[in-house]
Amino acid sequence: MRVLTAIAALMVGVIAIGTAVGASAMTPTGIWEATNGESRYAVSLCGDRTQLCAYLIWIDPDVLDDNNRKYLNRSIFRFLNSTGPHRWEGEITVEGRAVSGVVELVSANELRVTACVLAIVCSSGIMPRIGN
């Protein structure tokens, strides 16, 4: 009986450690790629470390031109406010235009970005994580 109790206690400890490790992996901080693969973004916690910021850090050379080059190394969103677990809302810049947006970490390796114009016309995409 003591052996079973010890094994049960060990299993509970292993599960707790596994859960803590899995939870820490759920962070938006990292390098994310646009759904079409044409751009990459560095996302980080900022402000009071509950807000979210992102910068455009790479554009595919095949689509890089004078129209989009000016956005390279610029902020795409800054200081989005946390509105729930793994969810931030605020102003997002899309091709130089400010729109309202929501960023949600849907898994450790998927970031959903939704941008809306006048809260009527919205577009959403899932960005895969490509680096830390």
C-alpha positions as CSV (number, residue, x, y, z in Angstrom):
1,M,0.0,0.0,0.0
2,R,2.8,2.4,0.8
3,V,4.4,1.7,-2.6
4,L,1.1,2.7,-4.3
5,T,0.8,5.8,-2.3
6,A,4.3,6.8,-3.1
7,I,3.7,6.2,-6.8
8,A,0.5,8.2,-6.7
9,A,2.3,11.1,-5.0
10,L,5.1,11.0,-7.6
11,M,2.6,11.0,-10.4
12,V,0.8,14.0,-9.0
13,G,4.1,15.8,-8.7
14,V,5.1,15.0,-12.3
15,I,1.7,16.2,-13.6
16,A,2.0,19.4,-11.6
17,I,5.5,20.1,-12.9
18,G,4.3,19.3,-16.5
19,T,1.4,21.7,-16.1
20,A,3.7,24.5,-14.8
21,V,6.1,24.0,-17.7
22,G,3.2,23.9,-20.3
23,A,1.7,27.1,-18.8
24,S,5.0,29.0,-19.0
25,A,5.2,28.1,-22.7
26,M,2.1,30.1,-23.4
27,T,3.7,33.4,-24.1
28,P,3.2,35.8,-27.0
29,T,6.8,36.9,-26.9
30,G,8.7,35.7,-30.0
31,I,8.9,35.9,-33.7
32,W,5.7,35.3,-35.7
33,E,5.1,35.0,-39.4
34,A,2.1,36.4,-41.3
35,T,-0.3,33.8,-42.7
36,N,0.9,34.3,-46.3
37,G,4.6,34.0,-45.2
38,E,5.5,37.5,-46.6
39,S,6.3,39.2,-43.3
40,R,7.6,38.5,-39.8
41,Y,7.0,40.3,-36.5
42,A,8.8,40.5,-33.2
43,V,6.2,40.5,-30.4
44,S,7.0,41.3,-26.8
45,L,5.4,42.2,-23.5
46,C,5.8,45.9,-22.9
47,G,4.7,48.8,-20.7
48,D,3.9,47.3,-17.4
49,R,4.6,43.8,-18.8
50,T,0.9,43.0,-19.3
51,Q,0.7,45.1,-22.5
52,L,1.7,43.8,-26.0
53,C,3.9,45.4,-28.6
54,A,5.0,44.2,-32.1
55,Y,7.4,45.4,-34.8
56,L,7.6,44.4,-38.5
57,I,11.1,42.9,-38.7
58,W,11.2,41.2,-42.1
59,I,9.5,41.3,-45.5
60,D,10.0,38.6,-48.1
61,P,12.5,39.9,-50.7
62,D,10.1,38.8,-53.4
63,V,7.5,41.3,-52.3
64,L,9.7,44.0,-50.8
65,D,9.1,47.3,-52.6
66,D,9.1,51.0,-51.9
67,N,5.4,50.8,-50.8
68,N,6.0,48.4,-47.9
69,R,9.7,49.0,-47.2
70,K,8.7,52.1,-45.2
71,Y,6.9,49.9,-42.6
72,L,10.0,47.7,-42.0
73,N,11.3,48.0,-38.4
74,R,8.2,50.1,-37.4
75,S,5.7,49.4,-34.7
76,I,2.6,47.5,-35.8
77,F,1.0,47.8,-32.4
78,R,2.1,49.2,-29.1
79,F,0.8,48.9,-25.6
80,L,-2.2,46.8,-26.5
81,N,-4.1,46.3,-23.2
82,S,-4.7,42.9,-21.7
83,T,-8.5,42.1,-21.7
84,G,-8.3,38.5,-20.5
85,P,-6.0,35.5,-20.4
86,H,-3.8,35.6,-23.6
87,R,-5.9,38.4,-25.1
88,W,-5.0,42.0,-25.9
89,E,-7.0,44.8,-27.5
90,G,-6.1,48.2,-28.9
91,E,-4.9,50.1,-32.0
92,I,-3.2,48.1,-34.8
93,T,-1.4,49.7,-37.8
94,V,-2.2,48.0,-41.1
95,E,-0.4,49.4,-44.1
96,G,-0.1,52.7,-42.4
97,R,-3.7,52.9,-41.2
98,A,-4.8,52.7,-37.6
99,V,-7.6,50.2,-37.0
100,S,-9.0,48.6,-33.9
101,G,-7.6,45.1,-33.2
102,V,-7.5,42.1,-31.0
103,V,-4.5,39.8,-30.6
104,E,-5.1,36.4,-29.0
105,L,-2.6,33.6,-28.2
106,V,-4.7,30.6,-29.1
107,S,-1.9,28.1,-28.5
108,A,1.8,28.1,-27.7
109,N,2.5,28.4,-31.4
110,E,-0.5,30.3,-32.9
111,L,-1.3,33.9,-32.6
112,R,-4.7,35.2,-33.9
113,V,-4.7,38.8,-35.0
114,T,-8.0,40.5,-35.9
115,A,-8.2,44.0,-37.3
116,C,-11.5,45.9,-37.7
117,V,-12.4,49.1,-39.6
118,L,-15.4,50.9,-38.0
119,A,-16.1,47.7,-36.0
120,I,-18.0,46.4,-39.1
121,V,-15.4,45.1,-41.5
122,C,-13.0,42.7,-39.8
123,S,-10.2,40.5,-41.0
124,S,-8.5,37.8,-39.0
125,G,-5.5,35.5,-39.4
126,I,-3.5,32.9,-37.5
127,M,0.2,33.6,-37.4
128,P,2.5,30.7,-36.6
129,R,5.5,31.1,-34.2
130,I,8.8,30.7,-36.1
131,G,11.2,31.7,-33.3
132,N,11.6,32.8,-29.7
